[in-house]
Amino acid sequence: MVKTILVCVDASKYAEATAGAAIWLAKAFGARLRALSVADTRLLEGPWLADLSGMTGAQPFRALVPRFEEVLKEKACGAAQAVTLAAAREGVSCSAETPMGRLIGEILEAERTADLVVMGQRGEGFETTGEWLGSNVERVVRKSVKPCLITPAAFHPVRRILAAYDGSGHASRALGTAFELARALKAGLTVLTVASGGDETRRTQLLGEALDLAKQQGVVADSLALDGAPEIRIVEAARGRKFDLIVMGAYGHTRLRELVLGSVTNHVIRTSEAPVLLVR
C-alpha cells in the first residue's frame, strides 16, 4: 500500500516524534523513507533581516546573505541527518534531501514521488513565538494531493485506530484506508460517527454503511456514535479511549465553508494528542 514515505522535519522538538512515526511505518510497510528538511528562504525575508539591512546598509547586508544561507543549510542538513541516523538504528534505509527554497513549494514538489507525507503538528518556531507554526502544515494539507500524517509531540506504535465517518466522499476513502491499515498493522478499528442535533437516525444509517463496508472487506470493526460538534467529539474520543491514530477525510461535506471559516480538519490536527492521517 505504502512504498515511499516522505518525512518533513526541522530543528524542533516535534521532529523526533515525526521521525519516529515515519520510521515505524516504513518498517511496518517495508517502505522506502525520504527525510526532507528545507532551508527555508522565507527566513531571509523576515522583518528583523530588513531591520538589519537598514542598520548595516544594503552593501554590507548583501555580503552577509551567503552566511545566513549557509546557516540555514547547515540546520536543514542536521535535521535530515538525525532522521537517517535514527532510521539506520532501526534497520530502515533513509535518504536525506535538503533543498533551499520556499518551504511549502519544496514539500509539495517532493511529495510528487511519495505515497505518504509525514509532518509534525508544530514547527521549530513554536517554542519561541508561541505561534502555531504548524500553519505551514495547514497550507500543505490544503494543497497536497497525497495522504498526510500529522504527528503530535509523542508517537506510539499504532495498535488502535479511530476512523471518523460522515458519509462524504473523502470520509469514504478515509474509511477504505483505515481498513487497509487495520489489516496491514493488525490493529483494532473503531468507526466513529458524530451528528449534531441528536440525529440518531442519521448516525445509525452512517454506522450501518461503515460496518457493512468493513464486513465486505473482511475487517472486524467496532462502532461509536456521538452527538455534538464533530471537531470536539473526534478529539475527545481519541483522547478518552486512548486511540493511537485518527483516520479522517481531509474535508467533509461543507468544503467551501471550511475554507472560509476554518474546518473540522484544522481543529483536529491542531489539538489532537494522537497522530492524524488525512486522506483525499
C-alpha positions in Angstrom: 0.0 0.0 0.0 2.7 2.5 1.0 6.0 2.1 -0.9 7.6 5.5 -0.3 7.3 7.8 2.8 8.3 11.4 2.8 9.0 12.7 6.3 9.3 16.5 6.7 11.5 17.7 9.6 13.1 20.8 11.1 15.1 21.6 14.2 12.0 21.5 16.6 11.4 19.1 19.4 8.4 17.8 17.5 10.8 16.4 14.7 11.8 13.4 16.9 8.3 12.1 17.2 7.7 12.9 13.5 10.7 10.9 12.5 9.8 8.1 14.9 6.3 7.7 13.3 7.8 7.7 9.8 10.4 5.2 10.7 7.9 2.9 12.4 5.6 3.0 9.4 8.4 2.5 7.0 9.5 -0.6 8.9 5.9 -1.9 9.1 5.3 -1.5 5.4 8.8 -2.2 4.2 8.7 1.2 2.6 11.5 3.5 1.4 12.0 6.5 3.6 13.0 10.0 2.5 13.9 12.7 5.0 13.2 16.2 3.8 14.4 19.4 5.6 14.1 22.7 3.7 16.4 25.6 4.1 13.5 28.0 4.0 14.5 31.1 2.1 11.4 32.9 3.6 13.5 33.4 6.7 15.8 35.7 4.7 12.8 37.9 4.1 11.8 38.5 7.7 11.3 41.9 9.4 14.4 41.5 11.5 16.6 41.0 8.4 15.0 44.1 6.9 16.0 46.0 10.1 19.5 44.5 9.9 19.7 45.7 6.3 18.7 49.2 7.4 21.3 49.3 10.2 24.2 47.9 8.2 23.4 49.3 4.8 22.5 47.4 1.7 26.0 46.6 0.6 27.3 45.1 3.9 24.0 43.2 4.2 24.3 41.6 0.8 27.7 40.4 1.9 26.1 38.7 4.9 23.4 36.9 3.0 25.6 33.9 1.9 26.4 33.3 5.5 22.8 33.3 6.5 22.1 30.9 3.7 24.9 28.7 4.9 23.4 28.6 8.4 20.0 27.6 7.1 21.6 24.9 5.0 23.5 23.5 8.0 20.4 23.4 10.1 18.5 21.6 7.4 21.3 19.1 6.9 21.5 18.4 10.6 17.7 17.8 10.9 17.7 15.4 7.9 20.8 13.6 9.1 19.2 13.0 12.5 16.4 11.1 10.8 18.8 9.0 8.6 20.8 8.0 11.7 17.6 7.1 13.7 16.3 5.1 10.8 19.6 3.2 10.5 19.4 2.2 14.1 16.0 0.6 13.3 17.4 -1.1 10.1 15.5 1.3 7.8 17.1 2.8 4.7 16.6 6.5 4.5 17.8 9.2 2.1 18.3 12.9 3.0 17.0 15.8 1.0 17.9 19.4 1.9 16.8 21.8 -0.8 16.9 25.5 -0.4 13.7 27.3 -1.3 10.3 28.2 -0.1 9.0 25.6 2.4 5.6 24.9 1.1 6.6 24.7 -2.5 9.5 22.4 -1.8 7.3 20.0 0.2 4.7 19.9 -2.5 7.4 19.2 -5.1 8.9 16.4 -3.1 5.6 14.7 -2.4 5.1 14.0 -6.1 7.1 10.8 -5.7 5.8 9.8 -2.3 2.8 7.7 -1.2 2.6 9.3 2.2 3.7 12.6 3.7 4.5 12.8 7.4 4.8 16.2 9.2 4.9 17.4 12.7 2.0 19.2 14.3 4.2 22.2 15.1 7.4 23.6 13.9 10.6 25.0 15.4 9.3 28.5 15.9 6.6 27.4 18.3 8.7 27.4 21.5 10.0 30.9 20.9 7.0 32.7 19.3 4.1 30.7 20.8 2.5 30.7 17.4 1.1 27.5 15.9 3.8 27.4 13.3 2.0 24.3 12.0 0.0 26.8 9.9 2.6 25.7 7.4 1.2 22.2 7.8 -2.3 23.5 7.2 -1.2 25.1 3.9 0.4 21.9 2.8 -2.6 19.9 3.7 -4.9 22.1 1.7 -2.7 21.9 -1.4 -1.4 18.4 -1.1 -2.8 15.6 -3.3 -1.3 12.8 -1.1 -2.3 11.3 2.3 -0.8 13.4 5.1 0.0 12.1 8.6 0.3 14.8 11.2 2.1 13.8 14.4 2.0 15.4 17.8 4.9 15.7 20.3 4.8 11.9 21.0 4.3 8.8 18.9 3.3 5.3 20.0 3.1 2.2 17.8 -0.4 2.0 16.2 -2.5 -0.7 17.9 -5.9 1.0 17.9 -7.3 3.1 15.0 -10.3 5.6 15.1 -11.8 6.3 11.7 -14.2 9.3 11.5 -17.0 8.7 9.0 -19.6 11.3 7.9 -20.8 9.7 4.6 -18.8 12.1 2.4 -16.6 11.0 -0.5 -13.4 12.0 1.4 -14.6 10.1 4.5 -15.4 7.0 2.4 -11.9 7.0 1.0 -10.5 7.5 4.5 -12.6 4.5 5.7 -11.1 2.4 3.0 -7.6 3.5 4.1 -8.5 2.6 7.7 -9.5 -0.9 6.6 -6.1 -1.4 4.8 -4.2 0.0 7.8 -6.1 -2.2 10.3 -5.2 -5.3 8.2 -1.6 -4.4 7.5 -0.8 -3.3 11.1 -3.0 -5.9 12.7 -4.6 -3.0 14.6 -8.1 -2.7 16.2 -10.5 -0.4 14.3 -13.4 1.7 15.6 -15.6 3.7 13.3 -16.9 6.9 14.8 -19.9 9.0 13.5 -20.9 12.3 15.0 -24.2 14.0 14.3 -25.2 17.3 15.8 -28.8 17.9 17.0 -29.4 14.4 18.2 -30.0 13.0 14.7 -29.9 9.4 15.9 -31.4 8.1 12.6 -28.6 9.6 10.6 -25.9 8.2 13.0 -27.4 4.7 12.8 -27.5 4.9 9.0 -23.9 6.0 8.7 -22.6 3.4 11.1 -24.6 0.7 9.3 -22.9 1.7 6.0 -19.5 1.7 7.6 -19.8 -1.7 9.2 -21.3 -3.2 6.1 -18.2 -1.9 4.2 -15.9 -3.3 6.8 -17.6 -6.7 6.6 -17.2 -6.7 2.8 -13.5 -6.0 3.3 -13.1 -8.8 5.8 -12.3 -6.3 8.6 -13.6 -6.6 12.1 -14.6 -3.1 13.4 -16.4 -1.7 16.4 -18.6 1.4 16.2 -19.1 4.5 18.2 -21.9 7.1 17.8 -21.7 10.5 19.5 -23.7 13.7 19.4 -22.2 17.2 19.2 -19.6 19.1 17.3 -17.5 16.7 15.2 -14.2 18.6 15.7 -14.7 18.3 19.5 -16.0 14.8 19.7 -13.3 13.3 17.5 -10.5 14.6 19.6 -12.3 13.7 22.9 -13.0 10.2 21.7 -9.4 9.6 20.6 -8.0 11.0 23.9 -10.5 9.4 26.2 -10.4 5.9 24.7 -6.6 6.1 24.0 -6.6 5.6 20.2 -3.1 5.6 18.6 -4.3 7.0 15.3 -7.2 9.0 13.9 -8.0 8.5 10.2 -10.3 11.0 8.5 -11.1 12.7 5.2 -9.2 16.0 4.6 -12.6 17.7 4.1 -16.2 16.9 4.8 -19.4 17.9 3.1 -19.0 21.7 3.5 -15.6 22.3 2.0 -16.3 25.9 0.9 -17.5 26.8 4.4 -14.4 25.1 5.9 -12.1 27.0 3.6 -13.6 30.3 4.7 -14.3 29.7 8.4 -11.9 27.0 9.5 -12.6 23.3 9.5 -13.1 20.2 11.5 -9.9 19.0 9.9 -7.9 22.1 11.1 -9.2 21.8 14.6 -8.4 18.1 14.9 -4.9 18.4 13.5 -4.2 21.3 15.9 -5.5 19.8 19.1 -5.2 16.0 18.8 -2.8 14.2 21.0 -2.8 11.2 18.6 -1.4 11.3 15.0 -4.0 12.2 12.4 -4.0 10.7 8.9 -5.8 12.8 6.4 -7.0 11.1 3.3 -8.0 12.7 0.0 
